[in-house]
Amino acid sequence: MGDANGDHSDEEMMEDEEEMEANRAVVRAGYRKLMDEIAGKEEELVNIENHQLLGYMQHNEELFTQVAAPQEAVMDALLIKHLSRLCRQQAEQMSANIAQFRHEEYAERLVASMRGEGGQQLARRKWVMLGQQAKLLFKRSPFLTCMYGALDTTQPPPKEKKAKDPKSRQATKVADLVETTATVLAEAETSENQTEQMVTHVFRCLVNRFRETERKPINFFKFVLDPNCFGTSIENMFHVSFLVKEGKVAISLCKETGLPLITPLSSKSKAGQDDQKNQVVMNMDMEDWRRLVEELGIEQSMIDTVG
């Protein structure tokens, strides 16, 4: 009789263990399913306007009430860590301001205000008015501006020479002074001759390109910019400035694009340019140079390399 009771209790214990193992398997399956769902919707759950994260947290709380072993507790801890990370990402998107800025809403209101009450189509004039209102908030030097007139090129009056005390002068050989002066003058003359040669070369290239385009004005930037060298482009602009000062070329603005045009002047047309002098200041860095070369599609320099 005692053996029968012992066998019966052993069977009940085995049944209880099997039932507990089955319940643990169900809990583990529930945790795996919940983890897979959260991993698949992680991008959506990060959005602060998505409220599904609260439902997953409540589901996790229900599963936790059935946890009875360390293995399921570890899975619960991993899931809590994952949910906490998503909650932190949502919290970072919260704003303490009463009204939060949303670019989609701002764009819709901007378009609605430009169209007016009648819901008219957006015309080019509306965009121009918007640009005029917005440019007051930005400070940027213009790339091309014209002054009221040419700068005064008259030479200043010569300075009065002060009489030097011969006693304070140190003894210097006259031959050394003559030799030094001759060397400085020779270097200055060589530099001046090189500049004149480059200015003449640039003018010849401009005349040749002007003839190739059937005597049509040439885009100023396409003529002076070298797509392979920023320094050469600046030197070309420097040499063209001499041609403008001497009245050998004319600079005008294109009515269609607003970009400057360059045209060589003959001896007959120089007379009509005397009363049309303007001083132009240009500001160009390497970023502007790269952007102009790319937008204008400059592949080769119009000014041939000397030597």
BALOBA-1460 file (C-alpha; in Angstrom, 3 decimals):
// residues 307
<rec num="1" residu="m" x="0.000" y="0.000" z="0.000"/>
<rec num="2" residu="g" x="2.878" y="2.322" z="0.819"/>
<rec num="3" residu="d" x="4.593" y="1.579" z="-2.516"/>
<rec num="4" residu="a" x="1.428" y="2.485" z="-4.450"/>
<rec num="5" residu="n" x="1.194" y="5.884" z="-2.732"/>
<rec num="6" residu="g" x="4.888" y="6.596" z="-3.470"/>
<rec num="7" residu="d" x="4.486" y="5.726" z="-7.150"/>
<rec num="8" residu="h" x="1.432" y="7.982" z="-7.361"/>
<rec num="9" residu="s" x="3.280" y="10.962" z="-5.817"/>
<rec num="10" residu="d" x="6.217" y="10.471" z="-8.217"/>
<rec num="11" residu="e" x="3.855" y="10.554" z="-11.175"/>
<rec num="12" residu="e" x="2.267" y="13.766" z="-9.927"/>
<rec num="13" residu="m" x="5.685" y="15.397" z="-9.537"/>
<rec num="14" residu="m" x="6.656" y="14.388" z="-13.090"/>
<rec num="15" residu="e" x="3.392" y="15.742" z="-14.422"/>
<rec num="16" residu="d" x="3.948" y="19.022" z="-12.558"/>
<rec num="17" residu="e" x="7.475" y="19.327" z="-13.945"/>
<rec num="18" residu="e" x="6.254" y="18.632" z="-17.486"/>
<rec num="19" residu="e" x="3.512" y="21.228" z="-17.070"/>
<rec num="20" residu="m" x="6.010" y="23.799" z="-15.756"/>
<rec num="21" residu="e" x="8.399" y="23.067" z="-18.641"/>
<rec num="22" residu="a" x="5.532" y="23.488" z="-21.095"/>
<rec num="23" residu="n" x="4.598" y="26.822" z="-19.520"/>
<rec num="24" residu="r" x="8.229" y="27.969" z="-19.663"/>
<rec num="25" residu="a" x="8.390" y="27.036" z="-23.344"/>
<rec num="26" residu="v" x="5.267" y="29.099" z="-23.988"/>
<rec num="27" residu="v" x="6.775" y="32.076" z="-22.136"/>
<rec num="28" residu="r" x="10.044" y="31.792" z="-24.082"/>
<rec num="29" residu="a" x="8.135" y="31.590" z="-27.357"/>
<rec num="30" residu="g" x="6.179" y="34.680" z="-26.349"/>
<rec num="31" residu="y" x="9.379" y="36.606" z="-25.622"/>
<rec num="32" residu="r" x="10.949" y="35.555" z="-28.952"/>
<rec num="33" residu="k" x="7.857" y="36.566" z="-30.884"/>
<rec num="34" residu="l" x="7.739" y="39.941" z="-29.129"/>
<rec num="35" residu="m" x="11.453" y="40.563" z="-29.814"/>
<rec num="36" residu="d" x="11.025" y="39.717" z="-33.505"/>
<rec num="37" residu="e" x="8.054" y="42.081" z="-33.850"/>
<rec num="38" residu="i" x="9.943" y="44.948" z="-32.166"/>
<rec num="39" residu="a" x="13.044" y="44.364" z="-34.313"/>
<rec num="40" residu="g" x="10.964" y="44.447" z="-37.496"/>
<rec num="41" residu="k" x="9.233" y="47.715" z="-36.552"/>
<rec num="42" residu="e" x="12.172" y="49.472" z="-34.906"/>
<rec num="43" residu="e" x="12.232" y="52.361" z="-37.421"/>
<rec num="44" residu="e" x="8.511" y="52.981" z="-36.898"/>
<rec num="45" residu="l" x="8.703" y="52.710" z="-33.113"/>
<rec num="46" residu="v" x="11.413" y="55.388" z="-32.912"/>
<rec num="47" residu="n" x="8.901" y="57.977" z="-34.140"/>
<rec num="48" residu="i" x="7.482" y="59.928" z="-31.225"/>
<rec num="49" residu="e" x="3.995" y="59.878" z="-32.754"/>
<rec num="50" residu="n" x="3.905" y="56.062" z="-32.769"/>
<rec num="51" residu="h" x="2.056" y="54.698" z="-29.683"/>
<rec num="52" residu="q" x="2.614" y="50.988" z="-30.321"/>
<rec num="53" residu="l" x="5.590" y="50.975" z="-27.964"/>
<rec num="54" residu="l" x="3.232" y="51.263" z="-24.981"/>
<rec num="55" residu="g" x="1.346" y="48.157" z="-26.108"/>
<rec num="56" residu="y" x="4.580" y="46.165" z="-26.332"/>
<rec num="57" residu="m" x="5.513" y="47.256" z="-22.822"/>
<rec num="58" residu="q" x="2.141" y="46.063" z="-21.481"/>
<rec num="59" residu="h" x="2.539" y="42.737" z="-23.295"/>
<rec num="60" residu="n" x="5.984" y="42.343" z="-21.750"/>
<rec num="61" residu="e" x="4.469" y="42.988" z="-18.296"/>
<rec num="62" residu="e" x="1.987" y="40.145" z="-18.841"/>
<rec num="63" residu="l" x="4.770" y="37.761" z="-19.847"/>
<rec num="64" residu="f" x="6.822" y="38.738" z="-16.798"/>
<rec num="65" residu="t" x="4.061" y="37.546" z="-14.453"/>
<rec num="66" residu="q" x="4.626" y="34.014" z="-15.843"/>
<rec num="67" residu="v" x="8.427" y="34.036" z="-15.437"/>
<rec num="68" residu="a" x="9.548" y="31.339" z="-12.993"/>
<rec num="69" residu="a" x="13.126" y="30.505" z="-14.060"/>
<rec num="70" residu="p" x="16.406" y="32.391" z="-14.686"/>
<rec num="71" residu="q" x="16.394" y="31.727" z="-18.441"/>
<rec num="72" residu="e" x="13.093" y="33.535" z="-18.944"/>
<rec num="73" residu="a" x="14.249" y="36.306" z="-16.587"/>
<rec num="74" residu="v" x="17.309" y="36.898" z="-18.786"/>
<rec num="75" residu="m" x="15.094" y="37.175" z="-21.875"/>
<rec num="76" residu="d" x="12.873" y="39.628" z="-19.997"/>
<rec num="77" residu="a" x="15.913" y="41.758" z="-19.092"/>
<rec num="78" residu="l" x="17.073" y="41.852" z="-22.735"/>
<rec num="79" residu="l" x="13.608" y="42.896" z="-23.900"/>
<rec num="80" residu="i" x="13.399" y="45.613" z="-21.226"/>
<rec num="81" residu="k" x="16.795" y="46.945" z="-22.326"/>
<rec num="82" residu="h" x="15.627" y="47.089" z="-25.950"/>
<rec num="83" residu="l" x="12.391" y="48.868" z="-25.009"/>
<rec num="84" residu="s" x="14.309" y="51.336" z="-22.835"/>
<rec num="85" residu="r" x="16.548" y="52.267" z="-25.756"/>
<rec num="86" residu="l" x="13.531" y="52.949" z="-27.962"/>
<rec num="87" residu="c" x="11.946" y="55.054" z="-25.196"/>
<rec num="88" residu="r" x="15.137" y="57.109" z="-24.880"/>
<rec num="89" residu="q" x="15.182" y="57.776" z="-28.645"/>
<rec num="90" residu="q" x="11.576" y="58.929" z="-28.493"/>
<rec num="91" residu="a" x="12.335" y="61.143" z="-25.498"/>
<rec num="92" residu="e" x="15.169" y="62.841" z="-27.416"/>
<rec num="93" residu="q" x="12.639" y="63.938" z="-30.039"/>
<rec num="94" residu="m" x="10.446" y="65.698" z="-27.481"/>
<rec num="95" residu="s" x="10.442" y="69.487" z="-27.443"/>
<rec num="96" residu="a" x="9.975" y="71.711" z="-24.406"/>
<rec num="97" residu="n" x="8.447" y="74.447" z="-26.566"/>
<rec num="98" residu="i" x="4.716" y="74.905" z="-26.766"/>
<rec num="99" residu="a" x="4.780" y="74.941" z="-30.576"/>
<rec num="100" residu="q" x="7.175" y="72.535" z="-32.297"/>
<rec num="101" residu="f" x="8.621" y="73.454" z="-35.695"/>
<rec num="102" residu="r" x="7.753" y="71.043" z="-38.518"/>
<rec num="103" residu="h" x="9.186" y="71.794" z="-41.944"/>
<rec num="104" residu="e" x="6.262" y="70.185" z="-43.806"/>
<rec num="105" residu="e" x="3.735" y="72.374" z="-42.008"/>
<rec num="106" residu="y" x="5.911" y="75.461" z="-42.524"/>
<rec num="107" residu="a" x="6.169" y="74.775" z="-46.273"/>
<rec num="108" residu="e" x="2.400" y="74.321" z="-46.579"/>
<rec num="109" residu="r" x="1.704" y="77.603" z="-44.774"/>
<rec num="110" residu="l" x="4.320" y="79.426" z="-46.858"/>
<rec num="111" residu="v" x="2.798" y="78.228" z="-50.135"/>
<rec num="112" residu="a" x="-0.710" y="79.055" z="-48.912"/>
<rec num="113" residu="s" x="0.318" y="82.608" z="-47.961"/>
<rec num="114" residu="m" x="1.984" y="83.158" z="-51.350"/>
<rec num="115" residu="r" x="-1.075" y="81.936" z="-53.244"/>
<rec num="116" residu="g" x="-3.420" y="84.261" z="-51.377"/>
<rec num="117" residu="e" x="-7.062" y="83.863" z="-50.549"/>
<rec num="118" residu="g" x="-8.103" y="82.874" z="-54.079"/>
<rec num="119" residu="g" x="-5.749" y="79.886" z="-54.213"/>
<rec num="120" residu="q" x="-4.001" y="81.198" z="-57.314"/>
<rec num="121" residu="q" x="-1.047" y="79.482" z="-58.925"/>
<rec num="122" residu="l" x="2.448" y="80.474" z="-57.828"/>
<rec num="123" residu="a" x="3.883" y="82.971" z="-60.276"/>
<rec num="124" residu="r" x="7.535" y="83.915" z="-60.702"/>
<rec num="125" residu="r" x="6.801" y="87.351" z="-59.226"/>
<rec num="126" residu="k" x="5.773" y="85.714" z="-55.923"/>
<rec num="127" residu="w" x="9.105" y="83.892" z="-55.665"/>
<rec num="128" residu="v" x="10.994" y="87.102" z="-56.435"/>
<rec num="129" residu="m" x="9.132" y="88.945" z="-53.668"/>
<rec num="130" residu="l" x="9.893" y="86.108" z="-51.228"/>
<rec num="131" residu="g" x="13.590" y="86.275" z="-52.140"/>
<rec num="132" residu="q" x="13.702" y="90.029" z="-51.605"/>
<rec num="133" residu="q" x="12.204" y="89.609" z="-48.131"/>
<rec num="134" residu="a" x="14.495" y="86.733" z="-47.173"/>
<rec num="135" residu="k" x="17.776" y="88.192" z="-48.439"/>
<rec num="136" residu="l" x="17.691" y="90.837" z="-45.712"/>
<rec num="137" residu="l" x="18.342" y="88.076" z="-43.159"/>
<rec num="138" residu="f" x="21.546" y="86.866" z="-44.833"/>
<rec num="139" residu="k" x="24.889" y="88.668" z="-44.985"/>
<rec num="140" residu="r" x="27.008" y="87.741" z="-47.988"/>
<rec num="141" residu="s" x="29.263" y="89.860" z="-50.160"/>
<rec num="142" residu="p" x="28.040" y="90.015" z="-53.786"/>
<rec num="143" residu="f" x="30.258" y="88.391" z="-56.395"/>
<rec num="144" residu="l" x="29.908" y="91.338" z="-58.794"/>
<rec num="145" residu="t" x="29.085" y="94.918" z="-57.824"/>
<rec num="146" residu="c" x="29.477" y="98.240" z="-59.624"/>
<rec num="147" residu="m" x="30.593" y="101.459" z="-57.985"/>
<rec num="148" residu="y" x="29.391" y="104.947" z="-58.945"/>
<rec num="149" residu="g" x="32.425" y="105.715" z="-61.054"/>
<rec num="150" residu="a" x="36.050" y="104.946" z="-61.819"/>
<rec num="151" residu="l" x="38.657" y="105.535" z="-59.179"/>
<rec num="152" residu="d" x="40.835" y="108.596" z="-59.487"/>
<rec num="153" residu="t" x="44.040" y="107.659" z="-61.318"/>
<rec num="154" residu="t" x="45.844" y="110.986" z="-60.958"/>
<rec num="155" residu="q" x="49.238" y="110.721" z="-59.345"/>
<rec num="156" residu="p" x="49.678" y="112.239" z="-55.896"/>
<rec num="157" residu="p" x="51.872" y="115.321" z="-55.576"/>
<rec num="158" residu="p" x="55.559" y="114.559" z="-55.043"/>
<rec num="159" residu="k" x="56.787" y="114.577" z="-51.496"/>
<rec num="160" residu="e" x="59.191" y="117.194" z="-50.388"/>
<rec num="161" residu="k" x="62.679" y="115.901" z="-49.938"/>
<rec num="162" residu="k" x="64.234" y="116.641" z="-46.600"/>
<rec num="163" residu="a" x="67.796" y="117.805" z="-46.520"/>
<rec num="164" residu="k" x="70.008" y="115.134" z="-45.085"/>
<rec num="165" residu="d" x="72.809" y="115.852" z="-42.704"/>
<rec num="166" residu="p" x="76.044" y="114.794" z="-44.420"/>
<rec num="167" residu="k" x="77.710" y="114.214" z="-41.094"/>
<rec num="168" residu="s" x="75.233" y="111.491" z="-40.061"/>
<rec num="169" residu="r" x="75.725" y="109.482" z="-43.208"/>
<rec num="170" residu="q" x="78.040" y="106.522" z="-43.075"/>
<rec num="171" residu="a" x="80.794" y="106.094" z="-45.520"/>
<rec num="172" residu="t" x="79.480" y="104.218" z="-48.530"/>
<rec num="173" residu="k" x="81.151" y="103.497" z="-51.793"/>
<rec num="174" residu="v" x="79.543" y="105.145" z="-54.819"/>
<rec num="175" residu="a" x="80.204" y="102.065" z="-56.941"/>
<rec num="176" residu="d" x="78.093" y="99.914" z="-54.600"/>
<rec num="177" residu="l" x="75.181" y="102.345" z="-54.844"/>
<rec num="178" residu="v" x="75.294" y="102.390" z="-58.640"/>
<rec num="179" residu="e" x="75.480" y="98.608" z="-58.852"/>
<rec num="180" residu="t" x="72.533" y="98.099" z="-56.458"/>
<rec num="181" residu="t" x="70.366" y="100.643" z="-58.275"/>
<rec num="182" residu="a" x="71.113" y="99.050" z="-61.638"/>
<rec num="183" residu="t" x="70.141" y="95.594" z="-60.332"/>
<rec num="184" residu="v" x="66.811" y="96.820" z="-58.891"/>
<rec num="185" residu="l" x="65.932" y="98.662" z="-62.092"/>
<rec num="186" residu="a" x="66.762" y="95.615" z="-64.194"/>
<rec num="187" residu="e" x="64.476" y="93.391" z="-62.089"/>
<rec num="188" residu="a" x="61.633" y="95.939" z="-62.256"/>
<rec num="189" residu="e" x="61.969" y="96.269" z="-66.027"/>
<rec num="190" residu="t" x="61.985" y="92.482" z="-66.455"/>
<rec num="191" residu="s" x="58.815" y="92.089" z="-64.357"/>
<rec num="192" residu="e" x="57.086" y="94.914" z="-66.240"/>
<rec num="193" residu="n" x="58.014" y="93.434" z="-69.607"/>
<rec num="194" residu="q" x="56.670" y="90.017" z="-68.615"/>
<rec num="195" residu="t" x="53.365" y="91.550" z="-67.537"/>
<rec num="196" residu="e" x="53.078" y="93.486" z="-70.802"/>
<rec num="197" residu="q" x="53.796" y="90.344" z="-72.793"/>
<rec num="198" residu="m" x="51.108" y="88.383" z="-70.930"/>
<rec num="199" residu="v" x="48.561" y="91.198" z="-71.382"/>
<rec num="200" residu="t" x="49.292" y="91.267" z="-75.114"/>
<rec num="201" residu="h" x="49.008" y="87.460" z="-75.302"/>
<rec num="202" residu="v" x="45.647" y="87.479" z="-73.501"/>
<rec num="203" residu="f" x="44.335" y="90.163" z="-75.885"/>
<rec num="204" residu="r" x="45.398" y="88.105" z="-78.918"/>
<rec num="205" residu="c" x="43.644" y="85.032" z="-77.541"/>
<rec num="206" residu="l" x="40.489" y="87.109" z="-76.953"/>
<rec num="207" residu="v" x="40.528" y="88.416" z="-80.531"/>
<rec num="208" residu="n" x="40.955" y="84.885" z="-81.901"/>
<rec num="209" residu="r" x="38.080" y="83.534" z="-79.802"/>
<rec num="210" residu="f" x="35.960" y="86.526" z="-80.785"/>
<rec num="211" residu="r" x="36.487" y="85.706" z="-84.462"/>
<rec num="212" residu="e" x="35.731" y="82.016" z="-83.875"/>
<rec num="213" residu="t" x="32.340" y="82.915" z="-82.337"/>
<rec num="214" residu="e" x="31.397" y="85.069" z="-85.358"/>
<rec num="215" residu="r" x="32.122" y="88.323" z="-83.476"/>
<rec num="216" residu="k" x="29.735" y="87.609" z="-80.618"/>
<rec num="217" residu="p" x="30.509" y="88.632" z="-77.007"/>
<rec num="218" residu="i" x="32.202" y="85.891" z="-74.974"/>
<rec num="219" residu="n" x="31.243" y="84.841" z="-71.463"/>
<rec num="220" residu="f" x="33.774" y="86.502" z="-69.161"/>
<rec num="221" residu="f" x="34.177" y="83.523" z="-66.846"/>
<rec num="222" residu="k" x="34.491" y="81.023" z="-69.719"/>
<rec num="223" residu="f" x="37.317" y="83.142" z="-71.110"/>
<rec num="224" residu="v" x="39.387" y="83.781" z="-67.966"/>
<rec num="225" residu="l" x="38.831" y="80.588" z="-65.928"/>
<rec num="226" residu="d" x="41.258" y="77.696" z="-66.253"/>
<rec num="227" residu="p" x="39.505" y="74.447" z="-65.197"/>
<rec num="228" residu="n" x="42.819" y="72.911" z="-64.116"/>
<rec num="229" residu="c" x="44.394" y="75.736" z="-62.063"/>
<rec num="230" residu="f" x="42.874" y="78.301" z="-59.705"/>
<rec num="231" residu="g" x="46.032" y="80.423" z="-59.662"/>
<rec num="232" residu="t" x="46.126" y="80.697" z="-63.471"/>
<rec num="233" residu="s" x="42.492" y="81.822" z="-63.454"/>
<rec num="234" residu="i" x="43.302" y="84.657" z="-61.032"/>
<rec num="235" residu="e" x="46.305" y="85.690" z="-63.183"/>
<rec num="236" residu="n" x="44.079" y="85.769" z="-66.274"/>
<rec num="237" residu="m" x="41.613" y="88.059" z="-64.475"/>
<rec num="238" residu="f" x="44.544" y="90.274" z="-63.451"/>
<rec num="239" residu="h" x="45.771" y="90.585" z="-67.046"/>
<rec num="240" residu="v" x="42.243" y="91.276" z="-68.354"/>
<rec num="241" residu="s" x="41.964" y="94.133" z="-65.855"/>
<rec num="242" residu="f" x="44.857" y="95.854" z="-67.655"/>
<rec num="243" residu="l" x="43.022" y="95.494" z="-70.965"/>
<rec num="244" residu="v" x="39.903" y="97.042" z="-69.421"/>
<rec num="245" residu="k" x="41.931" y="99.924" z="-67.991"/>
<rec num="246" residu="e" x="43.576" y="100.573" z="-71.370"/>
<rec num="247" residu="g" x="40.186" y="100.513" z="-73.108"/>
<rec num="248" residu="k" x="41.024" y="97.549" z="-75.317"/>
<rec num="249" residu="v" x="38.086" y="95.420" z="-74.113"/>
<rec num="250" residu="a" x="34.570" y="96.127" z="-72.878"/>
<rec num="251" residu="i" x="32.678" y="94.355" z="-70.088"/>
<rec num="252" residu="s" x="28.873" y="94.160" z="-70.220"/>
<rec num="253" residu="l" x="26.127" y="92.092" z="-68.581"/>
<rec num="254" residu="c" x="24.062" y="89.502" z="-70.422"/>
<rec num="255" residu="k" x="20.357" y="90.370" z="-70.256"/>
<rec num="256" residu="e" x="19.338" y="86.693" z="-70.219"/>
<rec num="257" residu="t" x="21.753" y="85.176" z="-67.670"/>
<rec num="258" residu="g" x="23.041" y="88.271" z="-65.838"/>
<rec num="259" residu="l" x="26.638" y="87.064" z="-66.283"/>
<rec num="260" residu="p" x="29.389" y="89.421" z="-67.518"/>
<rec num="261" residu="l" x="30.444" y="89.370" z="-71.175"/>
<rec num="262" residu="i" x="33.779" y="90.454" z="-72.638"/>
<rec num="263" residu="t" x="34.294" y="91.984" z="-76.091"/>
<rec num="264" residu="p" x="37.494" y="93.256" z="-77.743"/>
<rec num="265" residu="l" x="37.317" y="96.887" z="-78.925"/>
<rec num="266" residu="s" x="38.724" y="98.286" z="-82.114"/>
<rec num="267" residu="s" x="40.315" y="101.707" z="-82.378"/>
<rec num="268" residu="k" x="37.058" y="103.126" z="-83.770"/>
<rec num="269" residu="s" x="34.855" y="101.834" z="-80.946"/>
<rec num="270" residu="k" x="37.191" y="103.071" z="-78.188"/>
<rec num="271" residu="a" x="35.918" y="106.641" z="-78.582"/>
<rec num="272" residu="g" x="32.395" y="105.671" z="-77.516"/>
<rec num="273" residu="q" x="33.662" y="103.965" z="-74.376"/>
<rec num="274" residu="d" x="35.304" y="107.030" z="-72.796"/>
<rec num="275" residu="d" x="32.164" y="108.180" z="-70.969"/>
<rec num="276" residu="q" x="31.152" y="104.693" z="-69.802"/>
<rec num="277" residu="k" x="33.716" y="103.929" z="-67.121"/>
<rec num="278" residu="n" x="32.801" y="101.872" z="-64.072"/>
<rec num="279" residu="q" x="34.941" y="100.356" z="-61.361"/>
<rec num="280" residu="v" x="34.129" y="96.675" z="-60.713"/>
<rec num="281" residu="v" x="35.175" y="94.699" z="-57.623"/>
<rec num="282" residu="m" x="35.096" y="90.897" z="-57.818"/>
<rec num="283" residu="n" x="35.483" y="88.421" z="-54.967"/>
<rec num="284" residu="m" x="36.369" y="84.826" z="-55.877"/>
<rec num="285" residu="d" x="37.690" y="81.920" z="-53.820"/>
<rec num="286" residu="m" x="38.391" y="78.300" z="-54.737"/>
<rec num="287" residu="e" x="34.841" y="77.214" z="-53.916"/>
<rec num="288" residu="d" x="33.384" y="79.826" z="-56.311"/>
<rec num="289" residu="w" x="35.960" y="78.828" z="-58.932"/>
<rec num="290" residu="r" x="35.013" y="75.133" z="-58.744"/>
<rec num="291" residu="r" x="31.269" y="75.944" z="-58.866"/>
<rec num="292" residu="l" x="31.636" y="78.204" z="-61.923"/>
<rec num="293" residu="v" x="33.779" y="75.655" z="-63.773"/>
<rec num="294" residu="e" x="31.216" y="72.918" z="-63.082"/>
<rec num="295" residu="e" x="28.072" y="74.944" z="-63.852"/>
<rec num="296" residu="l" x="29.475" y="76.555" z="-67.024"/>
<rec num="297" residu="g" x="30.908" y="73.244" z="-68.247"/>
<rec num="298" residu="i" x="34.426" y="74.602" z="-68.789"/>
<rec num="299" residu="e" x="36.689" y="71.775" z="-69.987"/>
<rec num="300" residu="q" x="39.587" y="73.708" z="-71.508"/>
<rec num="301" residu="s" x="41.051" y="77.169" z="-71.028"/>
<rec num="302" residu="m" x="40.448" y="79.683" z="-73.827"/>
<rec num="303" residu="i" x="43.792" y="81.365" z="-73.073"/>
<rec num="304" residu="d" x="46.681" y="79.339" z="-74.458"/>
<rec num="305" residu="t" x="49.641" y="78.617" z="-72.216"/>
<rec num="306" residu="v" x="52.752" y="80.619" z="-73.002"/>
<rec num="307" residu="g" x="55.922" y="78.623" z="-73.398"/>
